[in-house]
Structures are given as structure tokens and as C-alpha cells.
Amino acid sequence: MTDNNTMKYKDFTALIEFSDEDGCLIGKVIGIKDVIVFDGNTVEEIRKNFHDIIDHYIAACAKAGREPNKSVSEIMIPVSTALYAKATRKAEYDGVPVRTVMEAALQKFVSRPA
């Protein structure tokens, strides 16, 4: 299952939102430490710009002699792309790191009686 507001390319996921203020689509790669944002006026344009910026990011990392970021956490918790995108979107809207959301959910779970 995929989220209607995300795109995937080469193991990277981008959250896509409409900016009414700018009148365009804004994309942000989620799930990595580096900040990668891009935009486009149409679905086709934002998809092309997403692919181009990821290709550029991978090339820049190779030139710098480092691996591209793939995860923001020290541990990997497998969750669906759709759930992660929704959690990331809500966390960004609420102004908190997604890590804080994940930690709060895990704390609530382990605090329940067995």
C-alpha cells in the first residue's frame, strides 16, 4: 500500500504537498538526516525533479566519498511507507521530530500492563 502524498525512487521516499501560497507542489525527502527539498508545477515535473535531485545527491555523496543517508535513527523499525509518511507529516505539522513521536508511541506501548 502506498500513500497518495508520497513518491519513491531508488530507495528514497518523498512527501509531496501542495503550497497554496506558492501555487506549486513541494517535495521533501523523508527518512534521512540530510535535507532535500524540491518543487514542481505538475505531477510530471515534480517526479522528474525528484529523480534529478536524488541522482544529483547520490553523485555528490560519491564525489565526497560518503554513503547517502538512508535512515535518521540508530535502529531500524520496519513500518509501512504509508504509516511512516503519515507520522512524518503529522510530526512536521506539530513541529516535533518524528523520532519524538516514535519514542512516545513506544513508551506508551511498554507502559501498558502485560
C-alpha beads as a LAMMPS data file, in Angstrom:
LAMMPS data file: protein, C-alpha beads

114 atoms
113 bonds

1 atom types
1 bond types

-500.0 500.0 xlo xhi
-500.0 500.0 ylo yhi
-500.0 500.0 zlo zhi

Masses

1 110.0

Atoms # bond

1 1 1 0.000 0.000 0.000
2 1 1 1.311 3.453 -0.851
3 1 1 0.338 6.866 0.394
4 1 1 -1.094 9.234 -2.230
5 1 1 1.204 12.005 -0.966
6 1 1 4.487 10.145 -1.417
7 1 1 6.817 9.193 -4.254
8 1 1 9.568 6.576 -4.196
9 1 1 12.771 6.496 -6.213
10 1 1 15.945 4.457 -5.616
11 1 1 15.029 3.581 -2.004
12 1 1 14.202 7.209 -1.177
13 1 1 10.737 8.439 -0.264
14 1 1 9.486 11.980 -0.741
15 1 1 6.468 13.577 0.862
16 1 1 4.617 15.748 -1.657
17 1 1 2.379 18.626 -0.600
18 1 1 0.645 21.494 -2.362
19 1 1 1.745 25.023 -1.444
20 1 1 -1.232 27.309 -1.912
21 1 1 0.998 30.300 -1.172
22 1 1 3.463 29.415 -3.947
23 1 1 0.951 27.727 -6.251
24 1 1 3.127 24.664 -6.753
25 1 1 3.900 21.213 -5.436
26 1 1 6.656 20.944 -2.821
27 1 1 8.554 17.732 -2.180
28 1 1 10.722 16.781 0.782
29 1 1 12.717 13.574 1.082
30 1 1 11.803 11.917 4.376
31 1 1 13.616 9.369 6.482
32 1 1 17.137 10.776 6.083
33 1 1 19.316 13.221 8.014
34 1 1 20.146 15.394 5.007
35 1 1 17.553 17.955 3.945
36 1 1 16.450 17.511 0.339
37 1 1 13.588 19.632 -0.987
38 1 1 12.351 20.265 -4.496
39 1 1 9.304 21.609 -6.293
40 1 1 7.319 21.414 -9.492
41 1 1 4.195 22.770 -11.112
42 1 1 2.818 19.423 -12.325
43 1 1 2.997 15.810 -11.199
44 1 1 5.282 15.038 -14.130
45 1 1 7.579 17.956 -13.304
46 1 1 7.838 17.180 -9.595
47 1 1 8.525 13.496 -10.378
48 1 1 11.313 14.497 -12.792
49 1 1 12.753 16.973 -10.279
50 1 1 12.632 14.308 -7.542
51 1 1 14.528 11.835 -9.728
52 1 1 17.047 14.504 -10.780
53 1 1 17.733 15.688 -7.236
54 1 1 18.180 12.127 -5.932
55 1 1 20.574 11.311 -8.793
56 1 1 22.479 14.538 -8.011
57 1 1 22.502 13.720 -4.253
58 1 1 23.876 10.210 -4.858
59 1 1 26.555 11.606 -7.207
60 1 1 27.510 14.344 -4.718
61 1 1 27.836 11.778 -1.928
62 1 1 30.021 9.574 -4.139
63 1 1 32.219 12.561 -5.052
64 1 1 32.563 13.410 -1.333
65 1 1 33.430 9.787 -0.546
66 1 1 30.452 9.115 1.701
67 1 1 27.365 6.963 1.614
68 1 1 23.998 8.655 1.068
69 1 1 21.849 8.820 4.206
70 1 1 19.219 6.121 4.322
71 1 1 17.825 6.408 7.859
72 1 1 17.671 9.022 10.591
73 1 1 17.696 6.614 13.502
74 1 1 20.303 4.346 15.022
75 1 1 17.829 1.458 14.859
76 1 1 15.594 0.398 12.044
77 1 1 11.939 -0.203 12.845
78 1 1 10.178 -1.649 9.826
79 1 1 6.901 0.168 9.223
80 1 1 4.960 0.720 6.045
81 1 1 5.914 3.685 3.890
82 1 1 2.371 4.993 4.226
83 1 1 2.435 4.905 8.038
84 1 1 5.881 6.493 8.185
85 1 1 4.817 9.233 5.758
86 1 1 1.703 9.989 7.833
87 1 1 3.727 10.071 11.068
88 1 1 6.356 12.319 9.468
89 1 1 3.710 14.663 8.040
90 1 1 1.918 14.918 11.429
91 1 1 5.193 15.400 13.308
92 1 1 6.287 18.166 10.928
93 1 1 2.859 19.812 11.194
94 1 1 3.069 19.639 15.003
95 1 1 6.661 20.931 14.935
96 1 1 8.229 17.919 16.631
97 1 1 10.845 15.471 15.356
98 1 1 9.409 12.188 14.089
99 1 1 11.820 10.467 16.491
100 1 1 9.923 12.064 19.401
101 1 1 6.651 10.674 18.032
102 1 1 8.144 7.179 17.700
103 1 1 9.634 7.294 21.194
104 1 1 6.316 8.450 22.691
105 1 1 4.446 5.622 20.929
106 1 1 6.953 3.015 22.130
107 1 1 6.897 4.416 25.675
108 1 1 3.092 4.244 25.724
109 1 1 3.224 0.654 24.487
110 1 1 5.793 -0.586 27.046
111 1 1 3.971 1.225 29.899
112 1 1 0.797 -0.809 29.363
113 1 1 0.195 -3.687 31.749
114 1 1 1.063 -7.083 30.296

Bonds

1 1 1 2
2 1 2 3
3 1 3 4
4 1 4 5
5 1 5 6
6 1 6 7
7 1 7 8
8 1 8 9
9 1 9 10
10 1 10 11
11 1 11 12
12 1 12 13
13 1 13 14
14 1 14 15
15 1 15 16
16 1 16 17
17 1 17 18
18 1 18 19
19 1 19 20
20 1 20 21
21 1 21 22
22 1 22 23
23 1 23 24
24 1 24 25
25 1 25 26
26 1 26 27
27 1 27 28
28 1 28 29
29 1 29 30
30 1 30 31
31 1 31 32
32 1 32 33
33 1 33 34
34 1 34 35
35 1 35 36
36 1 36 37
37 1 37 38
38 1 38 39
39 1 39 40
40 1 40 41
41 1 41 42
42 1 42 43
43 1 43 44
44 1 44 45
45 1 45 46
46 1 46 47
47 1 47 48
48 1 48 49
49 1 49 50
50 1 50 51
51 1 51 52
52 1 52 53
53 1 53 54
54 1 54 55
55 1 55 56
56 1 56 57
57 1 57 58
58 1 58 59
59 1 59 60
60 1 60 61
61 1 61 62
62 1 62 63
63 1 63 64
64 1 64 65
65 1 65 66
66 1 66 67
67 1 67 68
68 1 68 69
69 1 69 70
70 1 70 71
71 1 71 72
72 1 72 73
73 1 73 74
74 1 74 75
75 1 75 76
76 1 76 77
77 1 77 78
78 1 78 79
79 1 79 80
80 1 80 81
81 1 81 82
82 1 82 83
83 1 83 84
84 1 84 85
85 1 85 86
86 1 86 87
87 1 87 88
88 1 88 89
89 1 89 90
90 1 90 91
91 1 91 92
92 1 92 93
93 1 93 94
94 1 94 95
95 1 95 96
96 1 96 97
97 1 97 98
98 1 98 99
99 1 99 100
100 1 100 101
101 1 101 102
102 1 102 103
103 1 103 104
104 1 104 105
105 1 105 106
106 1 106 107
107 1 107 108
108 1 108 109
109 1 109 110
110 1 110 111
111 1 111 112
112 1 112 113
113 1 113 114
